[in-house]
Amino acid sequence: MTAALVNGASAGRRAASRLWWYVTELTGENAYDRYVEHLRKNHPEAEVPSRRAFEKERMDARDADPREGNCIC
């Protein structure tokens, strides 16, 4: 393989990685991971909820707050 081809493939992987990060941030997919990281760093004694419990609480909070724009009124 030539150096240009290797560099191009490497650049493509970096671009794909950045795009994936952006999409997961935009969709909120990383919210649980960030929450767990926050808990372990700032509240090591706290119990870490399951992803399912976290998502349920997140959706309940979103549904309860009409400022989130999800209210069908």
C-alpha positions in Angstrom: 0.0 0.0 0.0 1.2 3.5 -0.8 1.6 6.1 1.9 -1.1 8.3 0.3 -3.6 5.4 0.3 -2.9 4.6 4.0 -3.2 8.3 4.9 -6.5 8.5 3.0 -7.9 5.5 4.8 -6.8 6.9 8.1 -8.4 10.3 7.3 -11.6 8.5 6.3 -11.7 6.6 9.6 -11.2 9.9 11.5 -14.0 11.6 9.6 -16.3 8.6 10.2 -15.5 8.6 13.9 -16.2 12.3 14.1 -19.5 11.9 12.2 -20.5 9.1 14.5 -19.7 11.1 17.6 -21.8 14.0 16.2 -24.8 11.8 15.5 -24.7 10.2 18.9 -24.5 13.6 20.6 -27.3 15.0 18.5 -29.6 12.0 19.2 -28.8 11.9 22.9 -27.4 8.4 22.6 -24.3 9.4 24.7 -26.4 10.9 27.6 -26.3 7.7 29.6 -22.6 7.3 29.2 -22.0 10.9 30.2 -24.3 10.5 33.2 -22.5 7.3 34.4 -19.2 9.0 34.0 -20.4 12.0 36.0 -21.8 9.8 38.8 -18.6 7.8 39.1 -16.4 10.9 39.2 -18.5 13.2 41.4 -20.7 10.7 43.4 -18.8 7.5 43.7 -21.1 6.3 46.5 -24.2 6.6 44.3 -25.8 3.6 42.7 -25.6 3.7 38.9 -29.1 3.2 37.4 -29.6 0.8 34.5 -29.8 2.3 31.1 -33.5 1.4 31.0 -34.2 3.2 34.3 -32.2 6.2 33.1 -34.0 6.4 29.8 -37.4 6.1 31.5 -36.6 8.9 34.0 -35.3 11.0 31.1 -38.5 10.5 29.0 -40.8 11.1 32.0 -39.0 14.4 32.7 -39.2 15.4 29.1 -42.9 14.6 28.9 -43.6 16.5 32.1 -42.0 19.7 30.9 -44.0 21.4 28.1 -41.0 23.7 27.3 -39.3 20.7 25.8 -41.7 20.9 22.8 -43.0 17.4 23.1 -46.4 18.3 24.5 -49.3 17.5 22.1 -51.8 20.2 23.2 
